Amino acid sequence: MCYKVYVKGQKFWDQTASDYAGGRTKGRKYILDPALFEIIGNVEGKKVLDIACGDGAITVFLAKKGAICTGIDYSSKLIDIGKNKAKELGLSINFKVMDARNMEAIRNEVLDLIVISLLLPHLSSKADIESVIKQCALLLHKGGRLIISEPHPAFDFYMRNKLRIGDFEYFRSGLPYDFTMNIDGKKLSSIAYHWTLQDYYSAIVNNNFQIDKIIEPRPLDISKGLDRKWYKDRSSYPSYIIFDCIKK
Ligand SMILES: C[S@@+](CC[C@H](N)C(=O)[O-])C[C@H]1O[C@@H](n2cnc3c(N)ncnc32)[C@H](O)[C@@H]1O
């Protein structure tokens, strides 16, 4: 029998950091990343912050395109992976261990673009989501962009298939669910939280941003030949949602 081990918060990410060696998941590679990079567009010479950057995959991509990048994450193990990647590639990226709920240490930055990818369901309260977005508004210049990409709250695979307690209830903000990763044959779980589209919308517009675009990306055609079932499933509902927001 395979028991799940629950690990909370930053320790979970430190203990699962080795999983990143396997590269991007199919969802990231064939759905989220291409759409995210397309909407981000040209970043040459732009000052960019990647919040909850994980192993720095997005940060490194943007630095390769000429952005002046800072990547923050509260997992020191993941930040180390990012630092090593940047070193190997000869990229100068400012990777820092930092909790997104308190970015006081970089308060003096004036940024062009902030990216938040797959962070918000790992925050356990609406107040934390509001606080992260409020700080983004302080860090960006007027007209600067905040791009948030998250699992689609109405359709996400985890919510539908991996709920820990009871049934999925879309309107229950903060509904906890299992977030499980397989590490060396063991299941390691953390708790993530379901937030509604209205929660995201309110946190964005109440904190000095307007939403310019919403994108529900589809899988790339090339992924059809790789795994037909996966492609068919992921083509029938939106796995992710991207908010392109402008600082007012
Ligand atoms: C699903 S991963 C996403 C990583 C990366 N953004 C990407 O899209 O590949 C979630 C990340 O959020 C980070 N994280 C969760 N809560 C955080 C917090 N309060 N402050 C900073 N990082 C946090 C984790 O350490 C992990 O790297």
The ligand as an SDF file (V2000), in Angstrom:
LIG
                    3D

 27 29  0  0  0  0  0  0  0  0999 V2000
    3.4960   25.0910   -9.1660 C   0  0  0  0  0  0  0  0  0  0  0  0
    5.0130   25.8810   -8.7460 S   0  0  0  0  0  0  0  0  0  0  0  0
    5.1320   27.0790  -10.0640 C   0  0  0  0  0  0  0  0  0  0  0  0
    6.5560   27.4450  -10.3930 C   0  0  0  0  0  0  0  0  0  0  0  0
    6.7370   28.4090  -11.5560 C   0  0  0  0  0  0  0  0  0  0  0  0
    6.0600   29.6590  -11.3400 N   0  0  0  0  0  0  0  0  0  0  0  0
    6.2860   27.7900  -12.8470 C   0  0  0  0  0  0  0  0  0  0  0  0
    5.2450   28.1920  -13.3860 O   0  0  0  0  0  0  0  0  0  0  0  0
    6.9770   26.8750  -13.3250 O   0  0  0  0  0  0  0  0  0  0  0  0
    4.5380   26.8890   -7.3680 C   0  0  0  0  0  0  0  0  0  0  0  0
    5.7000   27.6440   -6.7980 C   0  0  0  0  0  0  0  0  0  0  0  0
    5.2020   28.5710   -5.8500 O   0  0  0  0  0  0  0  0  0  0  0  0
    6.1700   28.6940   -4.8210 C   0  0  0  0  0  0  0  0  0  0  0  0
    5.4980   29.3080   -3.6740 N   0  0  0  0  0  0  0  0  0  0  0  0
    4.3730   28.8870   -3.0440 C   0  0  0  0  0  0  0  0  0  0  0  0
    4.0290   29.7590   -2.0680 N   0  0  0  0  0  0  0  0  0  0  0  0
    4.9510   30.7530   -2.0870 C   0  0  0  0  0  0  0  0  0  0  0  0
    5.1320   31.9510   -1.3380 C   0  0  0  0  0  0  0  0  0  0  0  0
    4.2950   32.2860   -0.3540 N   0  0  0  0  0  0  0  0  0  0  0  0
    6.1700   32.7450   -1.6440 N   0  0  0  0  0  0  0  0  0  0  0  0
    7.0420   32.4190   -2.6360 C   0  0  0  0  0  0  0  0  0  0  0  0
    6.9360   31.2960   -3.3760 N   0  0  0  0  0  0  0  0  0  0  0  0
    5.8870   30.4740   -3.1230 C   0  0  0  0  0  0  0  0  0  0  0  0
    6.6540   27.2640   -4.6100 C   0  0  0  0  0  0  0  0  0  0  0  0
    7.8720   27.2000   -3.9190 O   0  0  0  0  0  0  0  0  0  0  0  0
    6.7350   26.7890   -6.0710 C   0  0  0  0  0  0  0  0  0  0  0  0
    7.9870   27.0540   -6.6180 O   0  0  0  0  0  0  0  0  0  0  0  0
  1  2  1  0
  2  3  1  0
  2 10  1  0
  3  4  1  0
  4  5  1  0
  5  6  1  0
  5  7  1  0
  7  8  2  0
  7  9  1  0
 10 11  1  0
 11 12  1  0
 11 26  1  0
 12 13  1  0
 13 14  1  0
 13 24  1  0
 14 15  1  0
 14 23  1  0
 15 16  2  0
 16 17  1  0
 17 18  1  0
 17 23  2  0
 18 19  1  0
 18 20  2  0
 20 21  1  0
 21 22  2  0
 22 23  1  0
 24 25  1  0
 24 26  1  0
 26 27  1  0
M  CHG  2   2   1   9  -1
M  END
$$$$
